[in-house]
Amino acid sequence: MKKIPPYIASCLWSYDIPKLDLQKDKEIIIAQVLNYGDLKAIKWLYKIYPEQVIKEVVKNPRRGFWLKKVLNFWLALFNMHLSNKKTAKAILSIEPQ
């Protein structure tokens, strides 16, 4: 089974990396690498997951998981559009709602 390499750890700082499962936790891993990863991390992501799986994570973002500029970048790159409500819910915010 493939493991998460050490250079991906900076993207997953708040998780116990040895306990992450590449399949069960793919939404977390993909979102975190897209949010915080560098080119090397993103290349690794594409080796582990098919582009369609990555697109599904972007298309169905978890609540409060995404940096606004990053989500907008990936939506534009994949030529996707989300409703304003869905986008607002996906954006990480420290402001009380």
N, CA and C atoms as a LAMMPS dump frame, in Angstrom:
ITEM: TIMESTEP
0
ITEM: NUMBER OF ATOMS
291
ITEM: BOX BOUNDS ff ff ff
-5.0000000000000000e+02 5.0000000000000000e+02
-5.0000000000000000e+02 5.0000000000000000e+02
-5.0000000000000000e+02 5.0000000000000000e+02
ITEM: ATOMS id mol type element x y z
1 1 1 N 0.844 -1.192 0
2 1 2 C 0 0 0
3 1 3 C 0.884 1.249 0
4 2 1 N 0.493 2.206 -0.774
5 2 2 C 1.242 3.462 -0.834
6 2 3 C 1.03 4.256 0.442
7 3 1 N 2.077 4.983 0.817
8 3 2 C 2.019 5.807 2.019
9 3 3 C 2.186 7.268 1.654
10 4 1 N 1.81 8.116 2.564
11 4 2 C 1.961 9.55 2.367
12 4 3 C 3.424 9.912 2.619
13 5 1 N 4.096 10.5 1.633
14 5 2 C 5.504 10.831 1.81
15 5 3 C 5.705 12 2.78
16 6 1 N 6.876 12.091 3.369
17 6 2 C 7.153 13.14 4.36
18 6 3 C 6.931 14.565 3.836
19 7 1 N 7.199 14.809 2.561
20 7 2 C 7.037 16.172 2.041
21 7 3 C 5.573 16.601 1.918
22 8 1 N 4.648 15.705 2.111
23 8 2 C 3.219 16.055 2.118
24 8 3 C 2.775 16.45 3.525
25 9 1 N 3.588 16.151 4.524
26 9 2 C 3.232 16.416 5.924
27 9 3 C 2.881 17.878 6.176
28 10 1 N 3.527 18.795 5.495
29 10 2 C 3.227 20.215 5.725
30 10 3 C 1.804 20.573 5.295
31 11 1 N 1.216 19.784 4.432
32 11 2 C -0.172 20.014 4.004
33 11 3 C -1.176 19.423 4.992
34 12 1 N -0.713 18.499 5.797
35 12 2 C -1.597 17.735 6.686
36 12 3 C -1.172 17.886 8.144
37 13 1 N -0.727 19.087 8.504
38 13 2 C -0.153 19.325 9.836
39 13 3 C -1.089 18.995 10.994
40 14 1 N -2.385 19.071 10.8
41 14 2 C -3.31 18.844 11.914
42 14 3 C -3.858 17.412 11.961
43 15 1 N -3.262 16.531 11.174
44 15 2 C -3.732 15.146 11.12
45 15 3 C -2.628 14.199 11.566
46 16 1 N -3.027 13.053 12.086
47 16 2 C -2.092 11.996 12.429
48 16 3 C -1.843 11.216 11.133
49 17 1 N -0.794 11.569 10.448
50 17 2 C -0.547 11.064 9.097
51 17 3 C -0.501 9.532 9.014
52 18 1 N 0.159 8.84 9.932
53 18 2 C 0.146 7.368 9.826
54 18 3 C -1.264 6.754 9.898
55 19 1 N -2.197 7.462 10.476
56 19 2 C -3.568 6.943 10.586
57 19 3 C -4.435 7.279 9.37
58 20 1 N -3.955 8.168 8.498
59 20 2 C -4.732 8.511 7.313
60 20 3 C -4.7 7.362 6.307
61 21 1 N -5.837 7.097 5.729
62 21 2 C -5.969 6.07 4.7
63 21 3 C -6.159 6.781 3.36
64 22 1 N -5.344 6.418 2.375
65 22 2 C -5.388 7.106 1.083
66 22 3 C -6.761 7.043 0.42
67 23 1 N -7.524 6.005 0.667
68 23 2 C -8.853 5.908 0.059
69 23 3 C -9.936 6.503 0.953
70 24 1 N -9.98 6.087 2.206
71 24 2 C -11.03 6.571 3.106
72 24 3 C -10.935 8.075 3.348
73 25 1 N -9.729 8.589 3.384
74 25 2 C -9.505 10.002 3.705
75 25 3 C -9.124 10.835 2.484
76 26 1 N -9.492 10.355 1.301
77 26 2 C -9.06 11.039 0.084
78 26 3 C -9.574 12.474 -0.018
79 27 1 N -10.785 12.753 0.453
80 27 2 C -11.298 14.126 0.382
81 27 3 C -10.435 15.081 1.19
82 28 1 N -10.054 14.668 2.374
83 28 2 C -9.199 15.491 3.234
84 28 3 C -7.829 15.676 2.591
85 29 1 N -7.242 14.583 2.154
86 29 2 C -5.906 14.641 1.565
87 29 3 C -5.894 15.517 0.323
88 30 1 N -6.846 15.313 -0.557
89 30 2 C -6.899 16.092 -1.8
90 30 3 C -7.103 17.57 -1.497
91 31 1 N -8.085 17.893 -0.665
92 31 2 C -8.359 19.301 -0.353
93 31 3 C -7.162 19.974 0.305
94 32 1 N -6.534 19.284 1.241
95 32 2 C -5.388 19.878 1.941
96 32 3 C -4.202 20.093 1.006
97 33 1 N -3.937 19.131 0.136
98 33 2 C -2.823 19.297 -0.805
99 33 3 C -3.139 20.407 -1.81
100 34 1 N -4.36 20.467 -2.296
101 34 2 C -4.705 21.555 -3.224
102 34 3 C -4.638 22.912 -2.533
103 35 1 N -5.014 22.976 -1.277
104 35 2 C -4.972 24.227 -0.52
105 35 3 C -3.548 24.667 -0.18
106 36 1 N -2.72 23.739 0.25
107 36 2 C -1.432 24.103 0.859
108 36 3 C -0.199 23.525 0.179
109 37 1 N -0.389 22.679 -0.813
110 37 2 C 0.743 22.006 -1.423
111 37 3 C 1.472 22.832 -2.462
112 38 1 N 2.719 22.463 -2.664
113 38 2 C 3.501 23.067 -3.732
114 38 3 C 3.385 22.167 -4.971
115 39 1 N 4.132 22.499 -6.012
116 39 2 C 4.046 21.743 -7.257
117 39 3 C 4.392 20.27 -7.05
118 40 1 N 5.401 19.994 -6.242
119 40 2 C 5.797 18.608 -5.967
120 40 3 C 4.645 17.84 -5.315
121 41 1 N 3.97 18.471 -4.364
122 41 2 C 2.849 17.828 -3.675
123 41 3 C 1.682 17.585 -4.628
124 42 1 N 1.423 18.534 -5.501
125 42 2 C 0.316 18.379 -6.452
126 42 3 C 0.628 17.287 -7.472
127 43 1 N 1.884 17.192 -7.895
128 43 2 C 2.272 16.105 -8.806
129 43 3 C 2.069 14.75 -8.127
130 44 1 N 2.42 14.661 -6.839
131 44 2 C 2.198 13.424 -6.093
132 44 3 C 0.71 13.095 -6.063
133 45 1 N -0.111 14.115 -5.812
134 45 2 C -1.559 13.929 -5.738
135 45 3 C -2.089 13.307 -7.037
136 46 1 N -1.598 13.815 -8.165
137 46 2 C -2.041 13.298 -9.465
138 46 3 C -1.523 11.882 -9.736
139 47 1 N -0.467 11.47 -9.075
140 47 2 C 0.008 10.084 -9.212
141 47 3 C -0.864 9.135 -8.399
142 48 1 N -1.418 9.637 -7.31
143 48 2 C -2.203 8.799 -6.398
144 48 3 C -3.677 8.726 -6.803
145 49 1 N -4.228 9.85 -7.253
146 49 2 C -5.657 9.915 -7.569
147 49 3 C -5.877 10.314 -9.027
148 50 1 N -6.855 9.692 -9.677
149 50 2 C -7.203 10.119 -11.035
150 50 3 C -7.76 11.553 -11.012
151 51 1 N -7.574 12.26 -12.095
152 51 2 C -8.042 13.644 -12.155
153 51 3 C -9.537 13.745 -11.864
154 52 1 N -10.312 12.776 -12.294
155 52 2 C -11.76 12.822 -12.052
156 52 3 C -12.078 12.818 -10.559
157 53 1 N -11.321 12.085 -9.772
158 53 2 C -11.524 12.05 -8.318
159 53 3 C -11.175 13.419 -7.727
160 54 1 N -10.099 14.004 -8.181
161 54 2 C -9.691 15.334 -7.718
162 54 3 C -10.762 16.36 -8.077
163 55 1 N -11.274 16.281 -9.281
164 55 2 C -12.334 17.202 -9.717
165 55 3 C -13.587 17.06 -8.854
166 56 1 N -13.937 15.831 -8.481
167 56 2 C -15.12 15.605 -7.641
168 56 3 C -14.961 16.269 -6.272
169 57 1 N -13.757 16.232 -5.722
170 57 2 C -13.51 16.878 -4.432
171 57 3 C -13.671 18.386 -4.561
172 58 1 N -13.197 18.951 -5.669
173 58 2 C -13.344 20.391 -5.901
174 58 3 C -14.818 20.735 -6.152
175 59 1 N -15.499 19.912 -6.914
176 59 2 C -16.908 20.151 -7.266
177 59 3 C -17.837 20.029 -6.054
178 60 1 N -17.442 19.214 -5.094
179 60 2 C -18.242 18.979 -3.888
180 60 3 C -17.409 19.314 -2.654
181 61 1 N -17.108 20.586 -2.471
182 61 2 C -16.194 20.968 -1.389
183 61 3 C -16.8 20.779 -0.006
184 62 1 N -15.947 20.353 0.913
185 62 2 C -16.38 20.21 2.306
186 62 3 C -16.55 21.584 2.935
187 63 1 N -17.459 21.676 3.848
188 63 2 C -17.757 22.926 4.539
189 63 3 C -16.53 23.419 5.328
190 64 1 N -16.167 24.67 5.09
191 64 2 C -15.098 25.305 5.851
192 64 3 C -13.709 24.75 5.621
193 65 1 N -13.487 24.129 4.497
194 65 2 C -12.222 23.447 4.238
195 65 3 C -11.294 24.196 3.296
196 66 1 N -11.805 25.145 2.543
197 66 2 C -11.058 25.731 1.436
198 66 3 C -10.657 27.185 1.668
199 67 1 N -9.471 27.521 1.21
200 67 2 C -9.056 28.919 1.117
201 67 3 C -9.743 29.491 -0.12
202 68 1 N -10.281 30.681 0.001
203 68 2 C -11.093 31.25 -1.07
204 68 3 C -10.35 31.325 -2.407
205 69 1 N -9.155 31.877 -2.406
206 69 2 C -8.397 32.027 -3.651
207 69 3 C -8.045 30.67 -4.256
208 70 1 N -7.761 29.718 -3.4
209 70 2 C -7.39 28.381 -3.882
210 70 3 C -8.598 27.699 -4.525
211 71 1 N -9.735 27.728 -3.861
212 71 2 C -10.933 27.113 -4.438
213 71 3 C -11.272 27.773 -5.766
214 72 1 N -11.232 29.09 -5.816
215 72 2 C -11.521 29.797 -7.065
216 72 3 C -10.542 29.407 -8.169
217 73 1 N -9.27 29.242 -7.814
218 73 2 C -8.263 28.831 -8.796
219 73 3 C -8.611 27.472 -9.396
220 74 1 N -8.882 26.488 -8.526
221 74 2 C -9.161 25.142 -9.022
222 74 3 C -10.477 25.076 -9.779
223 75 1 N -11.464 25.834 -9.345
224 75 2 C -12.729 25.88 -10.095
225 75 3 C -12.489 26.431 -11.498
226 76 1 N -11.703 27.494 -11.595
227 76 2 C -11.398 28.082 -12.897
228 76 3 C -10.577 27.115 -13.752
229 77 1 N -9.595 26.477 -13.147
230 77 2 C -8.739 25.546 -13.877
231 77 3 C -9.551 24.386 -14.456
232 78 1 N -10.498 23.886 -13.679
233 78 2 C -11.328 22.768 -14.116
234 78 3 C -12.597 23.226 -14.854
235 79 1 N -12.72 24.535 -15.048
236 79 2 C -13.879 25.107 -15.746
237 79 3 C -15.189 24.676 -15.078
238 80 1 N -15.242 24.86 -13.764
239 80 2 C -16.418 24.501 -12.962
240 80 3 C -17.013 25.754 -12.338
241 81 1 N -18.262 25.658 -11.984
242 81 2 C -18.937 26.745 -11.287
243 81 3 C -19.769 26.162 -10.158
244 82 1 N -19.682 26.797 -8.996
245 82 2 C -20.51 26.414 -7.856
246 82 3 C -21.46 27.562 -7.544
247 83 1 N -22.562 27.243 -6.931
248 83 2 C -23.464 28.303 -6.493
249 83 3 C -22.75 29.157 -5.448
250 84 1 N -23.174 30.402 -5.321
251 84 2 C -22.586 31.295 -4.324
252 84 3 C -22.725 30.721 -2.917
253 85 1 N -23.862 30.097 -2.644
254 85 2 C -24.106 29.517 -1.321
255 85 3 C -23.144 28.367 -1.045
256 86 1 N -22.958 27.483 -2.015
257 86 2 C -22.065 26.342 -1.846
258 86 3 C -20.615 26.809 -1.689
259 87 1 N -20.242 27.812 -2.463
260 87 2 C -18.89 28.359 -2.37
261 87 3 C -18.671 29 -1.007
262 88 1 N -19.623 29.778 -0.554
263 88 2 C -19.498 30.451 0.75
264 88 3 C -19.354 29.439 1.884
265 89 1 N -20.085 28.356 1.831
266 89 2 C -19.994 27.325 2.869
267 89 3 C -18.648 26.612 2.84
268 90 1 N -18.045 26.506 1.672
269 90 2 C -16.781 25.785 1.528
270 90 3 C -15.589 26.581 2.036
271 91 1 N -15.707 27.902 2.079
272 91 2 C -14.591 28.758 2.406
273 91 3 C -14.271 28.708 3.904
274 92 1 N -13.002 28.516 4.208
275 92 2 C -12.515 28.546 5.572
276 92 3 C -12.604 29.977 6.076
277 93 1 N -13.237 30.157 7.211
278 93 2 C -13.407 31.501 7.765
279 93 3 C -13.261 31.452 9.274
280 94 1 N -12.542 32.422 9.806
281 94 2 C -12.434 32.52 11.27
282 94 3 C -13.431 33.521 11.834
283 95 1 N -14.189 34.13 10.937
284 95 2 C -15.228 35.071 11.355
285 95 3 C -16.45 34.3 11.818
286 96 1 N -17.08 34.724 12.906
287 96 2 C -18.296 34.044 13.327
288 96 3 C -19.405 34.21 12.301
289 97 1 N -20.158 33.15 12.083
290 97 2 C -21.226 33.173 11.077
291 97 3 C -22.555 33.503 11.716
